[in-house]
């Protein structure tokens, strides 16, 4: 299944790699595509992980923040 989320963050390439790595660590996630131009992320996953769990992780990673300072 695929879950899509509207995001509000402009990450750099290094941050994007970190985000993708963290998402991939979740049991049941087998892919993700981030499109910053369209402000959307699509996460491919099994039913082992819920959309709510993904949303919490994406929020923790700062993808729903309007502004974010790159710390890398």
Biopython code that builds the backbone (N, CA, C, O; Angstrom):
import numpy as np
from Bio.PDB.StructureBuilder import StructureBuilder

atoms = [
    (1, "UNK", "N", (0.838, -1.175, 0.000)),
    (1, "UNK", "CA", (0.000, 0.000, 0.000)),
    (1, "UNK", "C", (0.881, 1.234, 0.000)),
    (1, "UNK", "O", (2.052, 1.176, 0.374)),
    (2, "UNK", "N", (0.312, 2.341, -0.419)),
    (2, "UNK", "CA", (1.036, 3.607, -0.449)),
    (2, "UNK", "C", (0.272, 4.652, 0.353)),
    (2, "UNK", "O", (-0.933, 4.833, 0.181)),
    (3, "UNK", "N", (0.992, 5.328, 1.224)),
    (3, "UNK", "CA", (0.416, 6.444, 1.979)),
    (3, "UNK", "C", (1.110, 7.718, 1.521)),
    (3, "UNK", "O", (2.332, 7.753, 1.376)),
    (4, "UNK", "N", (0.326, 8.756, 1.296)),
    (4, "UNK", "CA", (0.859, 10.036, 0.838)),
    (4, "UNK", "C", (0.604, 11.105, 1.888)),
    (4, "UNK", "O", (-0.432, 11.115, 2.553)),
    (5, "UNK", "N", (1.567, 12.000, 2.021)),
    (5, "UNK", "CA", (1.478, 13.073, 3.002)),
    (5, "UNK", "C", (1.909, 14.378, 2.365)),
    (5, "UNK", "O", (2.889, 14.420, 1.621)),
    (6, "UNK", "N", (1.179, 15.441, 2.654)),
    (6, "UNK", "CA", (1.591, 16.776, 2.245)),
    (6, "UNK", "C", (2.652, 17.242, 3.231)),
    (6, "UNK", "O", (2.458, 17.156, 4.443)),
    (7, "UNK", "N", (3.764, 17.733, 2.718)),
    (7, "UNK", "CA", (4.846, 18.173, 3.582)),
    (7, "UNK", "C", (5.069, 19.672, 3.397)),
    (7, "UNK", "O", (4.660, 20.257, 2.394)),
    (8, "UNK", "N", (5.721, 20.276, 4.376)),
    (8, "UNK", "CA", (5.974, 21.721, 4.365)),
    (8, "UNK", "C", (7.413, 21.983, 4.783)),
    (8, "UNK", "O", (7.671, 22.769, 5.694)),
    (9, "UNK", "N", (8.333, 21.328, 4.122)),
    (9, "UNK", "CA", (9.730, 21.474, 4.499)),
    (9, "UNK", "C", (10.588, 21.541, 3.254)),
    (9, "UNK", "O", (10.280, 20.924, 2.235)),
    (10, "UNK", "N", (11.659, 22.290, 3.348)),
    (10, "UNK", "CA", (12.618, 22.370, 2.258)),
    (10, "UNK", "C", (13.960, 21.879, 2.777)),
    (10, "UNK", "O", (14.755, 22.657, 3.304)),
    (11, "UNK", "N", (14.202, 20.604, 2.627)),
    (11, "UNK", "CA", (15.444, 20.020, 3.105)),
    (11, "UNK", "C", (16.504, 20.039, 2.018)),
    (11, "UNK", "O", (16.198, 20.060, 0.826)),
    (12, "UNK", "N", (17.748, 20.033, 2.452)),
    (12, "UNK", "CA", (18.855, 19.922, 1.513)),
    (12, "UNK", "C", (19.038, 18.444, 1.158)),
    (12, "UNK", "O", (18.374, 17.575, 1.724)),
    (13, "UNK", "N", (19.928, 18.175, 0.235)),
    (13, "UNK", "CA", (20.157, 16.802, -0.212)),
    (13, "UNK", "C", (20.626, 15.907, 0.926)),
    (13, "UNK", "O", (20.204, 14.754, 1.018)),
    (14, "UNK", "N", (21.492, 16.420, 1.792)),
    (14, "UNK", "CA", (21.975, 15.612, 2.920)),
    (14, "UNK", "C", (20.834, 15.299, 3.885)),
    (14, "UNK", "O", (20.739, 14.179, 4.385)),
    (15, "UNK", "N", (19.975, 16.269, 4.148)),
    (15, "UNK", "CA", (18.828, 16.030, 5.025)),
    (15, "UNK", "C", (17.886, 15.006, 4.391)),
    (15, "UNK", "O", (17.333, 14.144, 5.075)),
    (16, "UNK", "N", (17.717, 15.115, 3.083)),
    (16, "UNK", "CA", (16.845, 14.189, 2.372)),
    (16, "UNK", "C", (17.334, 12.755, 2.540)),
    (16, "UNK", "O", (16.531, 11.845, 2.745)),
    (17, "UNK", "N", (18.608, 12.553, 2.456)),
    (17, "UNK", "CA", (19.176, 11.209, 2.656)),
    (17, "UNK", "C", (18.892, 10.705, 4.064)),
    (17, "UNK", "O", (18.548, 9.538, 4.250)),
    (18, "UNK", "N", (19.034, 11.572, 5.049)),
    (18, "UNK", "CA", (18.759, 11.198, 6.444)),
    (18, "UNK", "C", (17.292, 10.820, 6.620)),
    (18, "UNK", "O", (16.975, 9.835, 7.287)),
    (19, "UNK", "N", (16.402, 11.606, 6.021)),
    (19, "UNK", "CA", (14.969, 11.332, 6.098)),
    (19, "UNK", "C", (14.664, 9.971, 5.494)),
    (19, "UNK", "O", (13.954, 9.164, 6.095)),
    (20, "UNK", "N", (15.200, 9.716, 4.306)),
    (20, "UNK", "CA", (14.938, 8.451, 3.625)),
    (20, "UNK", "C", (15.482, 7.268, 4.432)),
    (20, "UNK", "O", (14.857, 6.209, 4.484)),
    (21, "UNK", "N", (16.632, 7.451, 5.052)),
    (21, "UNK", "CA", (17.222, 6.380, 5.872)),
    (21, "UNK", "C", (16.334, 6.076, 7.081)),
    (21, "UNK", "O", (16.096, 4.911, 7.401)),
    (22, "UNK", "N", (15.846, 7.121, 7.751)),
    (22, "UNK", "CA", (14.983, 6.924, 8.926)),
    (22, "UNK", "C", (13.672, 6.246, 8.550)),
    (22, "UNK", "O", (13.193, 5.371, 9.271)),
    (23, "UNK", "N", (13.092, 6.646, 7.425)),
    (23, "UNK", "CA", (11.846, 6.033, 6.978)),
    (23, "UNK", "C", (12.072, 4.556, 6.670)),
    (23, "UNK", "O", (11.249, 3.710, 7.020)),
    (24, "UNK", "N", (13.188, 4.252, 6.014)),
    (24, "UNK", "CA", (13.492, 2.876, 5.633)),
    (24, "UNK", "C", (13.734, 1.967, 6.836)),
    (24, "UNK", "O", (13.615, 0.747, 6.724)),
    (25, "UNK", "N", (14.073, 2.550, 7.982)),
    (25, "UNK", "CA", (14.310, 1.755, 9.191)),
    (25, "UNK", "C", (13.022, 1.171, 9.772)),
    (25, "UNK", "O", (13.071, 0.208, 10.537)),
    (26, "UNK", "N", (11.887, 1.739, 9.420)),
    (26, "UNK", "CA", (10.621, 1.234, 9.942)),
    (26, "UNK", "C", (10.303, -0.137, 9.362)),
    (26, "UNK", "O", (10.367, -0.337, 8.149)),
    (27, "UNK", "N", (9.961, -1.076, 10.229)),
    (27, "UNK", "CA", (9.555, -2.409, 9.783)),
    (27, "UNK", "C", (8.308, -2.279, 8.918)),
    (27, "UNK", "O", (7.311, -1.696, 9.343)),
    (28, "UNK", "N", (8.363, -2.821, 7.708)),
    (28, "UNK", "CA", (7.210, -2.783, 6.822)),
    (28, "UNK", "C", (7.282, -1.735, 5.740)),
    (28, "UNK", "O", (6.465, -1.745, 4.819)),
    (29, "UNK", "N", (8.253, -0.817, 5.828)),
    (29, "UNK", "CA", (8.426, 0.195, 4.789)),
    (29, "UNK", "C", (9.407, -0.344, 3.751)),
    (29, "UNK", "O", (10.488, -0.818, 4.098)),
    (30, "UNK", "N", (9.026, -0.269, 2.483)),
    (30, "UNK", "CA", (9.923, -0.758, 1.443)),
    (30, "UNK", "C", (10.208, 0.267, 0.348)),
    (30, "UNK", "O", (10.789, -0.070, -0.683)),
    (31, "UNK", "N", (9.806, 1.501, 0.565)),
    (31, "UNK", "CA", (10.140, 2.545, -0.394)),
    (31, "UNK", "C", (9.482, 3.855, -0.042)),
    (31, "UNK", "O", (8.465, 3.900, 0.650)),
    (32, "UNK", "N", (10.089, 4.931, -0.539)),
    (32, "UNK", "CA", (9.523, 6.262, -0.332)),
    (32, "UNK", "C", (10.049, 7.189, -1.410)),
    (32, "UNK", "O", (11.192, 7.069, -1.852)),
    (33, "UNK", "N", (9.207, 8.106, -1.822)),
    (33, "UNK", "CA", (9.564, 9.115, -2.814)),
    (33, "UNK", "C", (9.164, 10.481, -2.277)),
    (33, "UNK", "O", (8.006, 10.703, -1.922)),
    (34, "UNK", "N", (10.120, 11.389, -2.221)),
    (34, "UNK", "CA", (9.852, 12.746, -1.768)),
    (34, "UNK", "C", (9.904, 13.669, -2.967)),
    (34, "UNK", "O", (10.849, 13.625, -3.755)),
    (35, "UNK", "N", (8.888, 14.504, -3.104)),
    (35, "UNK", "CA", (8.864, 15.501, -4.169)),
    (35, "UNK", "C", (8.680, 16.856, -3.495)),
    (35, "UNK", "O", (7.562, 17.251, -3.164)),
    (36, "UNK", "N", (9.797, 17.566, -3.295)),
    (36, "UNK", "CA", (9.737, 18.862, -2.622)),
    (36, "UNK", "C", (9.077, 19.921, -3.490)),
    (36, "UNK", "O", (8.511, 20.881, -2.967)),
    (37, "UNK", "N", (9.140, 19.762, -4.806)),
    (37, "UNK", "CA", (8.492, 20.728, -5.706)),
    (37, "UNK", "C", (6.973, 20.691, -5.539)),
    (37, "UNK", "O", (6.305, 21.721, -5.632)),
    (38, "UNK", "N", (6.436, 19.497, -5.293)),
    (38, "UNK", "CA", (4.985, 19.334, -5.112)),
    (38, "UNK", "C", (4.600, 19.217, -3.639)),
    (38, "UNK", "O", (3.422, 19.072, -3.309)),
    (39, "UNK", "N", (5.598, 19.279, -2.753)),
    (39, "UNK", "CA", (5.365, 19.186, -1.306)),
    (39, "UNK", "C", (4.611, 17.927, -0.912)),
    (39, "UNK", "O", (3.612, 17.985, -0.196)),
    (40, "UNK", "N", (5.104, 16.784, -1.392)),
    (40, "UNK", "CA", (4.440, 15.523, -1.079)),
    (40, "UNK", "C", (5.477, 14.414, -0.910)),
    (40, "UNK", "O", (6.521, 14.410, -1.562)),
    (41, "UNK", "N", (5.165, 13.484, -0.028)),
    (41, "UNK", "CA", (5.958, 12.275, 0.119)),
    (41, "UNK", "C", (5.012, 11.084, -0.004)),
    (41, "UNK", "O", (3.931, 11.077, 0.585)),
    (42, "UNK", "N", (5.422, 10.090, -0.764)),
    (42, "UNK", "CA", (4.672, 8.851, -0.935)),
    (42, "UNK", "C", (5.508, 7.747, -0.307)),
    (42, "UNK", "O", (6.667, 7.555, -0.676)),
    (43, "UNK", "N", (4.926, 7.019, 0.642)),
    (43, "UNK", "CA", (5.637, 5.942, 1.325)),
    (43, "UNK", "C", (4.957, 4.619, 0.990)),
    (43, "UNK", "O", (3.759, 4.446, 1.218)),
    (44, "UNK", "N", (5.739, 3.688, 0.446)),
    (44, "UNK", "CA", (5.225, 2.360, 0.140)),
    (44, "UNK", "C", (5.511, 1.455, 1.341)),
    (44, "UNK", "O", (6.644, 1.363, 1.814)),
    (45, "UNK", "N", (4.457, 0.792, 1.822)),
    (45, "UNK", "CA", (4.613, -0.004, 3.038)),
    (45, "UNK", "C", (3.581, -1.121, 3.096)),
    (45, "UNK", "O", (2.592, -1.123, 2.364)),
    (46, "UNK", "N", (3.841, -2.061, 3.984)),
    (46, "UNK", "CA", (2.889, -3.127, 4.260)),
    (46, "UNK", "C", (1.968, -2.671, 5.389)),
    (46, "UNK", "O", (2.105, -1.562, 5.905)),
    (47, "UNK", "N", (1.040, -3.530, 5.763)),
    (47, "UNK", "CA", (0.136, -3.174, 6.860)),
    (47, "UNK", "C", (0.788, -3.333, 8.233)),
    (47, "UNK", "O", (0.128, -3.158, 9.257)),
    (48, "UNK", "N", (2.089, -3.666, 8.259)),
    (48, "UNK", "CA", (2.826, -3.731, 9.535)),
    (48, "UNK", "C", (3.001, -2.354, 10.150)),
    (48, "UNK", "O", (3.164, -2.220, 11.363)),
    (49, "UNK", "N", (2.965, -1.341, 9.313)),
    (49, "UNK", "CA", (3.113, 0.035, 9.791)),
    (49, "UNK", "C", (1.868, 0.815, 9.356)),
    (49, "UNK", "O", (1.420, 0.709, 8.214)),
    (50, "UNK", "N", (1.331, 1.587, 10.272)),
    (50, "UNK", "CA", (0.113, 2.338, 9.973)),
    (50, "UNK", "C", (0.453, 3.728, 9.442)),
    (50, "UNK", "O", (1.568, 4.222, 9.607)),
    (51, "UNK", "N", (-0.519, 4.331, 8.813)),
    (51, "UNK", "CA", (-0.353, 5.703, 8.319)),
    (51, "UNK", "C", (-0.079, 6.648, 9.487)),
    (51, "UNK", "O", (0.678, 7.609, 9.349)),
    (52, "UNK", "N", (-0.689, 6.375, 10.622)),
    (52, "UNK", "CA", (-0.486, 7.217, 11.802)),
    (52, "UNK", "C", (0.957, 7.121, 12.290)),
    (52, "UNK", "O", (1.547, 8.133, 12.669)),
    (53, "UNK", "N", (1.534, 5.912, 12.287)),
    (53, "UNK", "CA", (2.930, 5.744, 12.695)),
    (53, "UNK", "C", (3.862, 6.494, 11.746)),
    (53, "UNK", "O", (4.829, 7.119, 12.180)),
    (54, "UNK", "N", (3.565, 6.426, 10.465)),
    (54, "UNK", "CA", (4.356, 7.160, 9.487)),
    (54, "UNK", "C", (4.253, 8.656, 9.718)),
    (54, "UNK", "O", (5.249, 9.374, 9.627)),
    (55, "UNK", "N", (3.068, 9.120, 10.014)),
    (55, "UNK", "CA", (2.853, 10.548, 10.239)),
    (55, "UNK", "C", (3.642, 11.034, 11.453)),
    (55, "UNK", "O", (4.217, 12.122, 11.425)),
    (56, "UNK", "N", (3.673, 10.237, 12.511)),
    (56, "UNK", "CA", (4.446, 10.602, 13.703)),
    (56, "UNK", "C", (5.929, 10.703, 13.349)),
    (56, "UNK", "O", (6.596, 11.659, 13.743)),
    (57, "UNK", "N", (6.445, 9.722, 12.610)),
    (57, "UNK", "CA", (7.850, 9.744, 12.225)),
    (57, "UNK", "C", (8.163, 10.959, 11.349)),
    (57, "UNK", "O", (9.156, 11.650, 11.576)),
    (58, "UNK", "N", (7.325, 11.216, 10.359)),
    (58, "UNK", "CA", (7.555, 12.351, 9.471)),
    (58, "UNK", "C", (7.506, 13.668, 10.239)),
    (58, "UNK", "O", (8.270, 14.589, 9.948)),
    (59, "UNK", "N", (6.620, 13.757, 11.208)),
    (59, "UNK", "CA", (6.547, 14.946, 12.055)),
    (59, "UNK", "C", (7.834, 15.087, 12.872)),
    (59, "UNK", "O", (8.396, 16.179, 12.970)),
    (60, "UNK", "N", (8.299, 13.978, 13.458)),
    (60, "UNK", "CA", (9.539, 14.003, 14.236)),
    (60, "UNK", "C", (10.733, 14.409, 13.375)),
    (60, "UNK", "O", (11.673, 15.035, 13.863)),
    (61, "UNK", "N", (10.691, 14.051, 12.093)),
    (61, "UNK", "CA", (11.775, 14.394, 11.168)),
    (61, "UNK", "C", (11.666, 15.823, 10.642)),
    (61, "UNK", "O", (12.553, 16.287, 9.925)),
    (62, "UNK", "N", (10.590, 16.522, 10.990)),
    (62, "UNK", "CA", (10.439, 17.919, 10.621)),
    (62, "UNK", "C", (9.833, 18.169, 9.259)),
    (62, "UNK", "O", (9.935, 19.280, 8.739)),
    (63, "UNK", "N", (9.207, 17.169, 8.665)),
    (63, "UNK", "CA", (8.659, 17.351, 7.323)),
    (63, "UNK", "C", (7.346, 18.121, 7.297)),
    (63, "UNK", "O", (6.847, 18.449, 6.220)),
    (64, "UNK", "N", (6.783, 18.413, 8.454)),
    (64, "UNK", "CA", (5.550, 19.192, 8.496)),
    (64, "UNK", "C", (5.812, 20.617, 8.975)),
    (64, "UNK", "O", (4.875, 21.396, 9.151)),
    (65, "UNK", "N", (7.087, 20.960, 9.186)),
    (65, "UNK", "CA", (7.449, 22.299, 9.645)),
    (65, "UNK", "C", (7.555, 23.253, 8.468)),
    (65, "UNK", "O", (8.054, 22.883, 7.406)),
    (66, "UNK", "N", (7.090, 24.469, 8.654)),
    (66, "UNK", "CA", (7.192, 25.483, 7.599)),
    (66, "UNK", "C", (8.647, 25.907, 7.391)),
    (66, "UNK", "O", (9.075, 26.135, 6.260)),
    (67, "UNK", "N", (9.396, 26.010, 8.472)),
    (67, "UNK", "CA", (10.808, 26.368, 8.356)),
    (67, "UNK", "C", (11.631, 25.375, 9.156)),
    (67, "UNK", "O", (11.212, 24.872, 10.198)),
    (68, "UNK", "N", (12.808, 25.114, 8.632)),
    (68, "UNK", "CA", (13.693, 24.165, 9.322)),
    (68, "UNK", "C", (15.127, 24.536, 8.983)),
    (68, "UNK", "O", (15.471, 24.698, 7.812)),
    (69, "UNK", "N", (15.950, 24.670, 9.991)),
    (69, "UNK", "CA", (17.361, 24.955, 9.770)),
    (69, "UNK", "C", (18.111, 23.648, 9.596)),
    (69, "UNK", "O", (17.971, 22.724, 10.397)),
    (70, "UNK", "N", (18.899, 23.584, 8.552)),
    (70, "UNK", "CA", (19.705, 22.395, 8.308)),
    (70, "UNK", "C", (20.822, 22.350, 9.312)),
    (70, "UNK", "O", (21.549, 23.332, 9.470)),
    (71, "UNK", "N", (20.981, 21.235, 9.999)),
    (71, "UNK", "CA", (22.005, 21.102, 11.016)),
    (71, "UNK", "C", (23.149, 20.220, 10.537)),
    (71, "UNK", "O", (24.043, 19.880, 11.311)),
    (72, "UNK", "N", (23.120, 19.853, 9.266)),
    (72, "UNK", "CA", (24.164, 18.944, 8.744)),
    (72, "UNK", "C", (25.232, 19.761, 8.060)),
    (72, "UNK", "O", (26.204, 19.203, 7.550)),
]
sb = StructureBuilder()
sb.init_structure("model")
sb.init_model(0)
sb.init_chain("A")
sb.init_seg("    ")
for serial, (resi, resn, name, xyz) in enumerate(atoms, 1):
    if name == "N":
        sb.init_residue(resn, " ", resi, " ")
    sb.init_atom(name, np.array(xyz, "f"), 0.0, 1.0, " ", f" {name:<3s}", serial, name[0])
structure = sb.get_structure()
